[in-house]
Amino acid sequence: MQLQIEHVCSLPSRQTCVICSHFFQPNLARVIVYTKDEAQGDLCPACLSQGASFVRTRLEQTLNLSAS
Ligand SMILES: [Zn+2]
């Protein structure tokens, strides 16, 4: 799993968090989750603030990934 921070020039439209499925308004820096070089989606600030291990655990549950 990789987290990639993307800086955008203009305020993006509302996104859905890949983990908690809540709508949120991204800041100028979006955080995108990548697994196996595939973008899975955006992370909301609330999930992001829980830390990387939380994100990984929830992501594995959500995407049904094998732990690796
Ligand atoms: Zn979230």
N, CA, C, O and the ligand as a Tripos MOL2 file, in Angstrom:
@<TRIPOS>MOLECULE
protein
  273   271    69     0     0
PROTEIN
NO_CHARGES

@<TRIPOS>ATOM
      1 N           0.8370   -1.1840    0.0000 N.3       1 MET1
      2 CA          0.0000    0.0000    0.0000 C.3       1 MET1
      3 C           0.8760    1.2390    0.0000 C.2       1 MET1
      4 O           1.8750    1.3080    0.7160 O.2       1 MET1
      5 N           0.5000    2.1970   -0.7950 N.am      2 GLN2
      6 CA          1.2110    3.4590   -0.8310 C.3       2 GLN2
      7 C           0.2170    4.5990   -0.7060 C.2       2 GLN2
      8 O          -0.9050    4.5360   -1.2110 O.2       2 GLN2
      9 N           0.6580    5.6330   -0.0260 N.am      3 LEU3
     10 CA         -0.1370    6.8500    0.0090 C.3       3 LEU3
     11 C           0.5730    7.8990   -0.8250 C.2       3 LEU3
     12 O           1.7560    8.1750   -0.6260 O.2       3 LEU3
     13 N          -0.1490    8.4660   -1.7390 N.am      4 GLN4
     14 CA          0.4510    9.4990   -2.5860 C.3       4 GLN4
     15 C          -0.2810   10.8050   -2.3850 C.2       4 GLN4
     16 O          -1.5050   10.8790   -2.4910 O.2       4 GLN4
     17 N           0.4790   11.8160   -2.0960 N.am      5 ILE5
     18 CA         -0.1120   13.1440   -1.9200 C.3       5 ILE5
     19 C          -0.0430   13.8850   -3.2390 C.2       5 ILE5
     20 O           1.0350   14.0810   -3.8000 O.2       5 ILE5
     21 N          -1.1880   14.2890   -3.7240 N.am      6 GLU6
     22 CA         -1.2420   15.0180   -4.9810 C.3       6 GLU6
     23 C          -1.6760   16.4470   -4.7290 C.2       6 GLU6
     24 O          -2.6900   16.7060   -4.0820 O.2       6 GLU6
     25 N          -0.9040   17.3470   -5.2420 N.am      7 HIS7
     26 CA         -1.2590   18.7610   -5.1260 C.3       7 HIS7
     27 C          -2.0550   19.1600   -6.3600 C.2       7 HIS7
     28 O          -1.6590   18.8820   -7.4920 O.2       7 HIS7
     29 N          -3.1560   19.8010   -6.1250 N.am      8 VAL8
     30 CA         -4.0020   20.2180   -7.2320 C.3       8 VAL8
     31 C          -4.0750   21.7370   -7.2540 C.2       8 VAL8
     32 O          -3.9670   22.3970   -6.2210 O.2       8 VAL8
     33 N          -4.2580   22.2660   -8.4300 N.am      9 CYS9
     34 CA         -4.2070   23.7200   -8.5970 C.3       9 CYS9
     35 C          -5.4980   24.3830   -8.1480 C.2       9 CYS9
     36 O          -5.4790   25.4420   -7.5200 O.2       9 CYS9
     37 N          -6.6050   23.7610   -8.4700 N.am     10 SER10
     38 CA         -7.8820   24.3270   -8.0850 C.3      10 SER10
     39 C          -8.5730   23.3730   -7.1110 C.2      10 SER10
     40 O          -8.2580   22.1850   -7.0470 O.2      10 SER10
     41 N          -9.5020   23.9160   -6.3710 N.am     11 LEU11
     42 CA        -10.1950   23.1120   -5.3780 C.3      11 LEU11
     43 C         -10.9970   22.0120   -6.0760 C.2      11 LEU11
     44 O         -11.8840   22.3080   -6.8770 O.2      11 LEU11
     45 N         -10.6950   20.7550   -5.7820 N.am     12 PRO12
     46 CA        -11.3990   19.6650   -6.4530 C.3      12 PRO12
     47 C         -12.8310   19.5180   -5.9410 C.2      12 PRO12
     48 O         -13.1940   20.0350   -4.8850 O.2      12 PRO12
     49 N         -13.6140   18.8120   -6.7090 N.am     13 SER13
     50 CA        -14.9820   18.5520   -6.2750 C.3      13 SER13
     51 C         -14.9690   17.5590   -5.1220 C.2      13 SER13
     52 O         -13.9350   16.9770   -4.7940 O.2      13 SER13
     53 N         -16.1220   17.3790   -4.5230 N.am     14 ARG14
     54 CA        -16.1980   16.4800   -3.3790 C.3      14 ARG14
     55 C         -15.8270   15.0600   -3.7680 C.2      14 ARG14
     56 O         -16.1540   14.5870   -4.8560 O.2      14 ARG14
     57 N         -15.1460   14.4040   -2.8690 N.am     15 GLN15
     58 CA        -14.7010   13.0450   -3.1100 C.3      15 GLN15
     59 C         -15.3490   12.1130   -2.1060 C.2      15 GLN15
     60 O         -15.8490   12.5470   -1.0680 O.2      15 GLN15
     61 N         -15.3340   10.8250   -2.4250 N.am     16 THR16
     62 CA        -15.7860    9.8210   -1.4800 C.3      16 THR16
     63 C         -14.5710    9.1050   -0.9090 C.2      16 THR16
     64 O         -13.6920    8.6550   -1.6440 O.2      16 THR16
     65 N         -14.5390    9.0090    0.3950 N.am     17 CYS17
     66 CA        -13.4240    8.3240    1.0390 C.3      17 CYS17
     67 C         -13.4700    6.8370    0.7110 C.2      17 CYS17
     68 O         -14.5240    6.2070    0.7890 O.2      17 CYS17
     69 N         -12.3180    6.2820    0.3440 N.am     18 VAL18
     70 CA        -12.2590    4.8830   -0.0580 C.3      18 VAL18
     71 C         -12.4710    3.9530    1.1330 C.2      18 VAL18
     72 O         -12.8410    2.7920    0.9580 O.2      18 VAL18
     73 N         -12.2400    4.4550    2.3270 N.am     19 ILE19
     74 CA        -12.3470    3.6220    3.5230 C.3      19 ILE19
     75 C         -13.7190    3.7300    4.1740 C.2      19 ILE19
     76 O         -14.3680    2.7160    4.4290 O.2      19 ILE19
     77 N         -14.1630    4.9550    4.4450 N.am     20 CYS20
     78 CA        -15.3910    5.1140    5.2270 C.3      20 CYS20
     79 C         -16.5840    5.5110    4.3560 C.2      20 CYS20
     80 O         -17.7070    5.6090    4.8520 O.2      20 CYS20
     81 N         -16.3470    5.7400    3.0650 N.am     21 SER21
     82 CA        -17.4050    6.0380    2.1000 C.3      21 SER21
     83 C         -18.1210    7.3510    2.3560 C.2      21 SER21
     84 O         -19.1750    7.6120    1.7750 O.2      21 SER21
     85 N         -17.5580    8.1750    3.2200 N.am     22 HIS22
     86 CA        -18.1620    9.4760    3.4640 C.3      22 HIS22
     87 C         -17.6940   10.4840    2.4220 C.2      22 HIS22
     88 O         -16.5590   10.4380    1.9470 O.2      22 HIS22
     89 N         -18.5910   11.3850    2.0840 N.am     23 PHE23
     90 CA        -18.1950   12.4910    1.2260 C.3      23 PHE23
     91 C         -17.3540   13.4810    2.0240 C.2      23 PHE23
     92 O         -17.6030   13.7240    3.2050 O.2      23 PHE23
     93 N         -16.3750   14.0340    1.3670 N.am     24 PHE24
     94 CA        -15.5840   15.0780    2.0200 C.3      24 PHE24
     95 C         -15.0440   16.0090    0.9600 C.2      24 PHE24
     96 O         -14.9390   15.6680   -0.2180 O.2      24 PHE24
     97 N         -14.7080   17.1960    1.4230 N.am     25 GLN25
     98 CA        -14.1480   18.1970    0.5210 C.3      25 GLN25
     99 C         -12.6380   18.1980    0.6660 C.2      25 GLN25
    100 O         -12.1210   18.6170    1.7020 O.2      25 GLN25
    101 N         -11.9250   17.7420   -0.3400 N.am     26 PRO26
    102 CA        -10.4660   17.6840   -0.2340 C.3      26 PRO26
    103 C          -9.8550   19.0780   -0.1590 C.2      26 PRO26
    104 O         -10.4080   20.0510   -0.6710 O.2      26 PRO26
    105 N          -8.7170   19.1440    0.4830 N.am     27 ASN27
    106 CA         -7.9360   20.3730    0.4540 C.3      27 ASN27
    107 C          -7.1470   20.4120   -0.8420 C.2      27 ASN27
    108 O          -7.3650   19.6020   -1.7430 O.2      27 ASN27
    109 N          -6.2480   21.3420   -0.9240 N.am     28 LEU28
    110 CA         -5.4400   21.4480   -2.1340 C.3      28 LEU28
    111 C          -4.5050   20.2560   -2.2890 C.2      28 LEU28
    112 O          -4.0470   19.9540   -3.3910 O.2      28 LEU28
    113 N          -4.2310   19.5890   -1.1900 N.am     29 ALA29
    114 CA         -3.4430   18.3690   -1.2680 C.3      29 ALA29
    115 C          -4.3570   17.1800   -1.0240 C.2      29 ALA29
    116 O          -4.8980   17.0170    0.0690 O.2      29 ALA29
    117 N          -4.5260   16.3590   -2.0370 N.am     30 ARG30
    118 CA         -5.3250   15.1460   -1.8820 C.3      30 ARG30
    119 C          -4.3990   13.9840   -1.5360 C.2      30 ARG30
    120 O          -3.2380   13.9520   -1.9430 O.2      30 ARG30
    121 N          -4.9340   13.0380   -0.7830 N.am     31 VAL31
    122 CA         -4.1630   11.8400   -0.4710 C.3      31 VAL31
    123 C          -4.8290   10.6590   -1.1560 C.2      31 VAL31
    124 O          -5.9760   10.3200   -0.8640 O.2      31 VAL31
    125 N          -4.1050   10.0450   -2.0570 N.am     32 ILE32
    126 CA         -4.6240    8.9350   -2.8480 C.3      32 ILE32
    127 C          -3.9640    7.6470   -2.3770 C.2      32 ILE32
    128 O          -2.7570    7.6040   -2.1400 O.2      32 ILE32
    129 N          -4.7670    6.6070   -2.2470 N.am     33 VAL33
    130 CA         -4.2490    5.3080   -1.8480 C.3      33 VAL33
    131 C          -3.9420    4.4800   -3.0850 C.2      33 VAL33
    132 O          -4.7710    4.3560   -3.9860 O.2      33 VAL33
    133 N          -2.7520    3.9220   -3.1180 N.am     34 TYR34
    134 CA         -2.3710    3.0380   -4.2050 C.3      34 TYR34
    135 C          -2.0810    1.6470   -3.6490 C.2      34 TYR34
    136 O          -1.4030    1.5060   -2.6310 O.2      34 TYR34
    137 N          -2.5900    0.6440   -4.3070 N.am     35 THR35
    138 CA         -2.1610   -0.7220   -4.0400 C.3      35 THR35
    139 C          -1.8100   -1.3570   -5.3710 C.2      35 THR35
    140 O          -2.5400   -1.2290   -6.3540 O.2      35 THR35
    141 N          -0.6880   -2.0380   -5.3820 N.am     36 LYS36
    142 CA         -0.2370   -2.7030   -6.6040 C.3      36 LYS36
    143 C          -0.2590   -1.7400   -7.7880 C.2      36 LYS36
    144 O          -0.6720   -2.1080   -8.8870 O.2      36 LYS36
    145 N           0.1890   -0.5060   -7.5570 N.am     37 ASP37
    146 CA          0.2930    0.5190   -8.5940 C.3      37 ASP37
    147 C          -1.0570    0.9330   -9.1610 C.2      37 ASP37
    148 O          -1.1170    1.5780  -10.2080 O.2      37 ASP37
    149 N          -2.1390    0.5680   -8.4820 N.am     38 GLU38
    150 CA         -3.4550    1.0030   -8.9240 C.3      38 GLU38
    151 C          -4.0220    1.9840   -7.9150 C.2      38 GLU38
    152 O          -3.9860    1.7280   -6.7110 O.2      38 GLU38
    153 N          -4.5340    3.0810   -8.3830 N.am     39 ALA39
    154 CA         -5.1560    4.0500   -7.5000 C.3      39 ALA39
    155 C          -6.4980    3.5000   -7.0260 C.2      39 ALA39
    156 O          -7.3440    3.1110   -7.8320 O.2      39 ALA39
    157 N          -6.6790    3.4750   -5.7160 N.am     40 GLN40
    158 CA         -7.9170    2.9510   -5.1510 C.3      40 GLN40
    159 C          -8.9020    4.0590   -4.8210 C.2      40 GLN40
    160 O         -10.1130    3.8400   -4.8430 O.2      40 GLN40
    161 N          -8.4040    5.2260   -4.5220 N.am     41 GLY41
    162 CA         -9.2890    6.3310   -4.2210 C.3      41 GLY41
    163 C          -8.6810    7.2870   -3.2180 C.2      41 GLY41
    164 O          -7.5210    7.1680   -2.8240 O.2      41 GLY41
    165 N          -9.5030    8.2340   -2.8210 N.am     42 ASP42
    166 CA         -9.0530    9.2740   -1.9120 C.3      42 ASP42
    167 C          -9.2900    8.8800   -0.4620 C.2      42 ASP42
    168 O         -10.1790    8.0900   -0.1460 O.2      42 ASP42
    169 N          -8.4730    9.4510    0.4020 N.am     43 LEU43
    170 CA         -8.6570    9.2960    1.8380 C.3      43 LEU43
    171 C          -9.1640   10.6010    2.4210 C.2      43 LEU43
    172 O          -8.6680   11.6760    2.0830 O.2      43 LEU43
    173 N         -10.1590   10.5060    3.3030 N.am     44 CYS44
    174 CA        -10.6400   11.7140    3.9600 C.3      44 CYS44
    175 C          -9.7150   12.0490    5.1290 C.2      44 CYS44
    176 O          -9.0140   11.1760    5.6420 O.2      44 CYS44
    177 N          -9.7160   13.3010    5.5440 N.am     45 PRO45
    178 CA         -8.8290   13.7160    6.6450 C.3      45 PRO45
    179 C          -9.0760   12.9450    7.9380 C.2      45 PRO45
    180 O          -8.1420   12.7020    8.7030 O.2      45 PRO45
    181 N         -10.3170   12.5610    8.1860 N.am     46 ALA46
    182 CA        -10.6340   11.8430    9.4170 C.3      46 ALA46
    183 C          -9.9380   10.4840    9.4550 C.2      46 ALA46
    184 O          -9.3600   10.1000   10.4720 O.2      46 ALA46
    185 N          -9.9990    9.7610    8.3350 N.am     47 CYS47
    186 CA         -9.3350    8.4560    8.2830 C.3      47 CYS47
    187 C          -7.8240    8.6320    8.3060 C.2      47 CYS47
    188 O          -7.1010    7.8690    8.9480 O.2      47 CYS47
    189 N          -7.3700    9.6370    7.6050 N.am     48 LEU48
    190 CA         -5.9360    9.8850    7.5290 C.3      48 LEU48
    191 C          -5.3530   10.1740    8.9070 C.2      48 LEU48
    192 O          -4.2270    9.7790    9.2110 O.2      48 LEU48
    193 N          -6.1250   10.8600    9.7300 N.am     49 SER49
    194 CA         -5.6310   11.2440   11.0460 C.3      49 SER49
    195 C          -5.5150   10.0490   11.9830 C.2      49 SER49
    196 O          -4.8890   10.1400   13.0390 O.2      49 SER49
    197 N          -6.1270    8.9130   11.5890 N.am     50 GLN50
    198 CA         -6.0460    7.7130   12.4210 C.3      50 GLN50
    199 C          -4.6850    7.0310   12.2990 C.2      50 GLN50
    200 O          -4.3230    6.2000   13.1310 O.2      50 GLN50
    201 N          -3.9480    7.3830   11.2740 N.am     51 GLY51
    202 CA         -2.6160    6.8240   11.1350 C.3      51 GLY51
    203 C          -2.5300    5.7620   10.0640 C.2      51 GLY51
    204 O          -3.5450    5.2360    9.6070 O.2      51 GLY51
    205 N          -1.3070    5.4530    9.6690 N.am     52 ALA52
    206 CA         -1.0680    4.5610    8.5330 C.3      52 ALA52
    207 C          -1.5200    3.1300    8.8180 C.2      52 ALA52
    208 O          -2.0380    2.4540    7.9290 O.2      52 ALA52
    209 N          -1.3250    2.6670   10.0590 N.am     53 SER53
    210 CA         -1.6810    1.2770   10.3660 C.3      53 SER53
    211 C          -3.1970    1.0980   10.3280 C.2      53 SER53
    212 O          -3.6930    0.0680    9.8690 O.2      53 SER53
    213 N          -3.9280    2.1010   10.8100 N.am     54 PHE54
    214 CA         -5.3840    2.0670   10.7400 C.3      54 PHE54
    215 C          -5.8360    2.0350    9.2860 C.2      54 PHE54
    216 O          -6.6970    1.2440    8.9030 O.2      54 PHE54
    217 N          -5.2360    2.9110    8.4870 N.am     55 VAL55
    218 CA         -5.6020    2.9910    7.0790 C.3      55 VAL55
    219 C          -5.3490    1.6660    6.3860 C.2      55 VAL55
    220 O          -6.1830    1.1870    5.6180 O.2      55 VAL55
    221 N          -4.1970    1.0770    6.6610 N.am     56 ARG56
    222 CA         -3.8590   -0.1950    6.0260 C.3      56 ARG56
    223 C          -4.8550   -1.2870    6.4130 C.2      56 ARG56
    224 O          -5.3200   -2.0500    5.5660 O.2      56 ARG56
    225 N          -5.1740   -1.3490    7.7140 N.am     57 THR57
    226 CA         -6.0800   -2.3840    8.1910 C.3      57 THR57
    227 C          -7.4580   -2.2360    7.5600 C.2      57 THR57
    228 O          -8.0400   -3.2050    7.0730 O.2      57 THR57
    229 N          -7.9670   -1.0120    7.5760 N.am     58 ARG58
    230 CA         -9.2910   -0.7640    7.0160 C.3      58 ARG58
    231 C          -9.3080   -1.0080    5.5090 C.2      58 ARG58
    232 O         -10.2920   -1.5020    4.9580 O.2      58 ARG58
    233 N          -8.2420   -0.6670    4.8760 N.am     59 LEU59
    234 CA         -8.1500   -0.8300    3.4270 C.3      59 LEU59
    235 C          -8.1430   -2.3060    3.0570 C.2      59 LEU59
    236 O          -8.7690   -2.7160    2.0790 O.2      59 LEU59
    237 N          -7.4310   -3.0980    3.8460 N.am     60 GLU60
    238 CA         -7.3970   -4.5380    3.5750 C.3      60 GLU60
    239 C          -8.7770   -5.1410    3.7600 C.2      60 GLU60
    240 O          -9.1760   -6.0410    3.0200 O.2      60 GLU60
    241 N          -9.5090   -4.6400    4.7570 N.am     61 GLN61
    242 CA        -10.8710   -5.1340    4.9600 C.3      61 GLN61
    243 C         -11.7730   -4.6890    3.8170 C.2      61 GLN61
    244 O         -12.5780   -5.4660    3.3030 O.2      61 GLN61
    245 N         -11.6250   -3.4370    3.4320 N.am     62 THR62
    246 CA        -12.4970   -2.8800    2.4170 C.3      62 THR62
    247 C         -12.2580   -3.5180    1.0560 C.2      62 THR62
    248 O         -13.2010   -3.8610    0.3430 O.2      62 THR62
    249 N         -11.0010   -3.6710    0.7120 N.am     63 LEU63
    250 CA        -10.6630   -4.1950   -0.5990 C.3      63 LEU63
    251 C         -10.4490   -5.7030   -0.5810 C.2      63 LEU63
    252 O         -10.2060   -6.3290   -1.6130 O.2      63 LEU63
    253 N         -10.5460   -6.2720    0.6230 N.am     64 ASN64
    254 CA        -10.3580   -7.7070    0.7780 C.3      64 ASN64
    255 C          -9.0010   -8.1530    0.2360 C.2      64 ASN64
    256 O          -8.8870   -9.1470   -0.4820 O.2      64 ASN64
    257 N          -7.9960   -7.3940    0.6000 N.am     65 LEU65
    258 CA         -6.6440   -7.7260    0.1720 C.3      65 LEU65
    259 C          -6.0460   -8.7590    1.1190 C.2      65 LEU65
    260 O          -6.3650   -8.7880    2.3070 O.2      65 LEU65
    261 N          -5.2030   -9.5760    0.5940 N.am     66 SER66
    262 CA         -4.4370  -10.4580    1.4650 C.3      66 SER66
    263 C          -3.3440   -9.6400    2.1240 C.2      66 SER66
    264 O          -2.7500   -8.7620    1.4990 O.2      66 SER66
    265 N          -3.0870   -9.9280    3.3720 N.am     67 ALA67
    266 CA         -2.0700   -9.1780    4.0830 C.3      67 ALA67
    267 C          -0.7100   -9.4660    3.4910 C.2      67 ALA67
    268 O          -0.3150  -10.6210    3.3290 O.2      67 ALA67
    269 N          -0.0230   -8.4370    3.1810 N.am     68 SER68
    270 CA          1.2990   -8.6260    2.6040 C.3      68 SER68
    271 C           2.2170   -7.5100    3.0810 C.2      68 SER68
    272 O           3.3910   -7.4760    2.7100 O.2      68 SER68
    273 ZN        -12.6260    8.2520    5.5550 Zn       69 ZN69
@<TRIPOS>BOND
     1     1     2 1
     2     2     3 1
     3     3     4 2
     4     3     5 am
     5     5     6 1
     6     6     7 1
     7     7     8 2
     8     7     9 am
     9     9    10 1
    10    10    11 1
    11    11    12 2
    12    11    13 am
    13    13    14 1
    14    14    15 1
    15    15    16 2
    16    15    17 am
    17    17    18 1
    18    18    19 1
    19    19    20 2
    20    19    21 am
    21    21    22 1
    22    22    23 1
    23    23    24 2
    24    23    25 am
    25    25    26 1
    26    26    27 1
    27    27    28 2
    28    27    29 am
    29    29    30 1
    30    30    31 1
    31    31    32 2
    32    31    33 am
    33    33    34 1
    34    34    35 1
    35    35    36 2
    36    35    37 am
    37    37    38 1
    38    38    39 1
    39    39    40 2
    40    39    41 am
    41    41    42 1
    42    42    43 1
    43    43    44 2
    44    43    45 am
    45    45    46 1
    46    46    47 1
    47    47    48 2
    48    47    49 am
    49    49    50 1
    50    50    51 1
    51    51    52 2
    52    51    53 am
    53    53    54 1
    54    54    55 1
    55    55    56 2
    56    55    57 am
    57    57    58 1
    58    58    59 1
    59    59    60 2
    60    59    61 am
    61    61    62 1
    62    62    63 1
    63    63    64 2
    64    63    65 am
    65    65    66 1
    66    66    67 1
    67    67    68 2
    68    67    69 am
    69    69    70 1
    70    70    71 1
    71    71    72 2
    72    71    73 am
    73    73    74 1
    74    74    75 1
    75    75    76 2
    76    75    77 am
    77    77    78 1
    78    78    79 1
    79    79    80 2
    80    79    81 am
    81    81    82 1
    82    82    83 1
    83    83    84 2
    84    83    85 am
    85    85    86 1
    86    86    87 1
    87    87    88 2
    88    87    89 am
    89    89    90 1
    90    90    91 1
    91    91    92 2
    92    91    93 am
    93    93    94 1
    94    94    95 1
    95    95    96 2
    96    95    97 am
    97    97    98 1
    98    98    99 1
    99    99   100 2
   100    99   101 am
   101   101   102 1
   102   102   103 1
   103   103   104 2
   104   103   105 am
   105   105   106 1
   106   106   107 1
   107   107   108 2
   108   107   109 am
   109   109   110 1
   110   110   111 1
   111   111   112 2
   112   111   113 am
   113   113   114 1
   114   114   115 1
   115   115   116 2
   116   115   117 am
   117   117   118 1
   118   118   119 1
   119   119   120 2
   120   119   121 am
   121   121   122 1
   122   122   123 1
   123   123   124 2
   124   123   125 am
   125   125   126 1
   126   126   127 1
   127   127   128 2
   128   127   129 am
   129   129   130 1
   130   130   131 1
   131   131   132 2
   132   131   133 am
   133   133   134 1
   134   134   135 1
   135   135   136 2
   136   135   137 am
   137   137   138 1
   138   138   139 1
   139   139   140 2
   140   139   141 am
   141   141   142 1
   142   142   143 1
   143   143   144 2
   144   143   145 am
   145   145   146 1
   146   146   147 1
   147   147   148 2
   148   147   149 am
   149   149   150 1
   150   150   151 1
   151   151   152 2
   152   151   153 am
   153   153   154 1
   154   154   155 1
   155   155   156 2
   156   155   157 am
   157   157   158 1
   158   158   159 1
   159   159   160 2
   160   159   161 am
   161   161   162 1
   162   162   163 1
   163   163   164 2
   164   163   165 am
   165   165   166 1
   166   166   167 1
   167   167   168 2
   168   167   169 am
   169   169   170 1
   170   170   171 1
   171   171   172 2
   172   171   173 am
   173   173   174 1
   174   174   175 1
   175   175   176 2
   176   175   177 am
   177   177   178 1
   178   178   179 1
   179   179   180 2
   180   179   181 am
   181   181   182 1
   182   182   183 1
   183   183   184 2
   184   183   185 am
   185   185   186 1
   186   186   187 1
   187   187   188 2
   188   187   189 am
   189   189   190 1
   190   190   191 1
   191   191   192 2
   192   191   193 am
   193   193   194 1
   194   194   195 1
   195   195   196 2
   196   195   197 am
   197   197   198 1
   198   198   199 1
   199   199   200 2
   200   199   201 am
   201   201   202 1
   202   202   203 1
   203   203   204 2
   204   203   205 am
   205   205   206 1
   206   206   207 1
   207   207   208 2
   208   207   209 am
   209   209   210 1
   210   210   211 1
   211   211   212 2
   212   211   213 am
   213   213   214 1
   214   214   215 1
   215   215   216 2
   216   215   217 am
   217   217   218 1
   218   218   219 1
   219   219   220 2
   220   219   221 am
   221   221   222 1
   222   222   223 1
   223   223   224 2
   224   223   225 am
   225   225   226 1
   226   226   227 1
   227   227   228 2
   228   227   229 am
   229   229   230 1
   230   230   231 1
   231   231   232 2
   232   231   233 am
   233   233   234 1
   234   234   235 1
   235   235   236 2
   236   235   237 am
   237   237   238 1
   238   238   239 1
   239   239   240 2
   240   239   241 am
   241   241   242 1
   242   242   243 1
   243   243   244 2
   244   243   245 am
   245   245   246 1
   246   246   247 1
   247   247   248 2
   248   247   249 am
   249   249   250 1
   250   250   251 1
   251   251   252 2
   252   251   253 am
   253   253   254 1
   254   254   255 1
   255   255   256 2
   256   255   257 am
   257   257   258 1
   258   258   259 1
   259   259   260 2
   260   259   261 am
   261   261   262 1
   262   262   263 1
   263   263   264 2
   264   263   265 am
   265   265   266 1
   266   266   267 1
   267   267   268 2
   268   267   269 am
   269   269   270 1
   270   270   271 1
   271   271   272 2
@<TRIPOS>SUBSTRUCTURE
     1 MET1         2 RESIDUE 1 A MET
     2 GLN2         6 RESIDUE 1 A GLN
     3 LEU3        10 RESIDUE 1 A LEU
     4 GLN4        14 RESIDUE 1 A GLN
     5 ILE5        18 RESIDUE 1 A ILE
     6 GLU6        22 RESIDUE 1 A GLU
     7 HIS7        26 RESIDUE 1 A HIS
     8 VAL8        30 RESIDUE 1 A VAL
     9 CYS9        34 RESIDUE 1 A CYS
    10 SER10       38 RESIDUE 1 A SER
    11 LEU11       42 RESIDUE 1 A LEU
    12 PRO12       46 RESIDUE 1 A PRO
    13 SER13       50 RESIDUE 1 A SER
    14 ARG14       54 RESIDUE 1 A ARG
    15 GLN15       58 RESIDUE 1 A GLN
    16 THR16       62 RESIDUE 1 A THR
    17 CYS17       66 RESIDUE 1 A CYS
    18 VAL18       70 RESIDUE 1 A VAL
    19 ILE19       74 RESIDUE 1 A ILE
    20 CYS20       78 RESIDUE 1 A CYS
    21 SER21       82 RESIDUE 1 A SER
    22 HIS22       86 RESIDUE 1 A HIS
    23 PHE23       90 RESIDUE 1 A PHE
    24 PHE24       94 RESIDUE 1 A PHE
    25 GLN25       98 RESIDUE 1 A GLN
    26 PRO26      102 RESIDUE 1 A PRO
    27 ASN27      106 RESIDUE 1 A ASN
    28 LEU28      110 RESIDUE 1 A LEU
    29 ALA29      114 RESIDUE 1 A ALA
    30 ARG30      118 RESIDUE 1 A ARG
    31 VAL31      122 RESIDUE 1 A VAL
    32 ILE32      126 RESIDUE 1 A ILE
    33 VAL33      130 RESIDUE 1 A VAL
    34 TYR34      134 RESIDUE 1 A TYR
    35 THR35      138 RESIDUE 1 A THR
    36 LYS36      142 RESIDUE 1 A LYS
    37 ASP37      146 RESIDUE 1 A ASP
    38 GLU38      150 RESIDUE 1 A GLU
    39 ALA39      154 RESIDUE 1 A ALA
    40 GLN40      158 RESIDUE 1 A GLN
    41 GLY41      162 RESIDUE 1 A GLY
    42 ASP42      166 RESIDUE 1 A ASP
    43 LEU43      170 RESIDUE 1 A LEU
    44 CYS44      174 RESIDUE 1 A CYS
    45 PRO45      178 RESIDUE 1 A PRO
    46 ALA46      182 RESIDUE 1 A ALA
    47 CYS47      186 RESIDUE 1 A CYS
    48 LEU48      190 RESIDUE 1 A LEU
    49 SER49      194 RESIDUE 1 A SER
    50 GLN50      198 RESIDUE 1 A GLN
    51 GLY51      202 RESIDUE 1 A GLY
    52 ALA52      206 RESIDUE 1 A ALA
    53 SER53      210 RESIDUE 1 A SER
    54 PHE54      214 RESIDUE 1 A PHE
    55 VAL55      218 RESIDUE 1 A VAL
    56 ARG56      222 RESIDUE 1 A ARG
    57 THR57      226 RESIDUE 1 A THR
    58 ARG58      230 RESIDUE 1 A ARG
    59 LEU59      234 RESIDUE 1 A LEU
    60 GLU60      238 RESIDUE 1 A GLU
    61 GLN61      242 RESIDUE 1 A GLN
    62 THR62      246 RESIDUE 1 A THR
    63 LEU63      250 RESIDUE 1 A LEU
    64 ASN64      254 RESIDUE 1 A ASN
    65 LEU65      258 RESIDUE 1 A LEU
    66 SER66      262 RESIDUE 1 A SER
    67 ALA67      266 RESIDUE 1 A ALA
    68 SER68      270 RESIDUE 1 A SER
    69 ZN69       273 GROUP 0 **** ****
